[in-house]
Amino acid sequence: METKRKEKKHMPVLLELFLLFAEIGATTFGGGYAMLPILQRELVEKRHWTTEEQLMDYYAIGQCTPGIIAVNTATFIGNTKAGMIGGIVATLGVVSPSVVIITIISIFLQNFSDLSVVKHAFNGIRAAVCVLIMDSVIKLGKKSIRDLWGWIIFLCVLLASLLSGISPVLLVVLSGVAGIVLKPVADRSAAKAADDAAKSGTEPEASGTLDGEKEDRT
């Protein structure tokens, strides 16, 4: 009985997961990163299923694990929301539209691939996708990069990505290691600065009190 109740409880969530990721899979052009602004709007702003920081973590893990980043991210989100069955449902939802659309396109590809209208349409879509990705990167960057060390890691990864052929997986792993090493140093520096500021702020008050007592005695 308890198992049936749990299944009934999860059914609306599972259906919502499938329909949501099916819609995302059907309307996303340009790969997994193009899905980022849609996930941000649907999961963070509308449904409040996750935070922007958690969404960035899902993308980082999805980048490091085998498979397509869009599918991996959908699996993580579904699993977080409704367990293992939620991960499976979200994965099926995000890949189903692609399978159907690609099957249909493959049938008629030879007839439409050379049409100038189709080429121009995809050029416009790619430009729009770039803008949407940039907008999401700016919004998420404001929440994710909060201190000097964060900016240093960001700039180092940006330069390494632009100027070298280092694997994104390696960049993510190295950034994690850098965060583990540098974050405690940054916290200790911030704590020390706060202590120094507190001490410098209390000393004048103490001296002022002593001066006042001396004046009262005189």
Summary of the structure (lengths in Angstrom):
residues: 218
radius of gyration: 25.8
end to end distance: 84.9
largest distance: 103.1
contacts: 577
relative contact order: 0.09
helix: 89%
strand: 0%
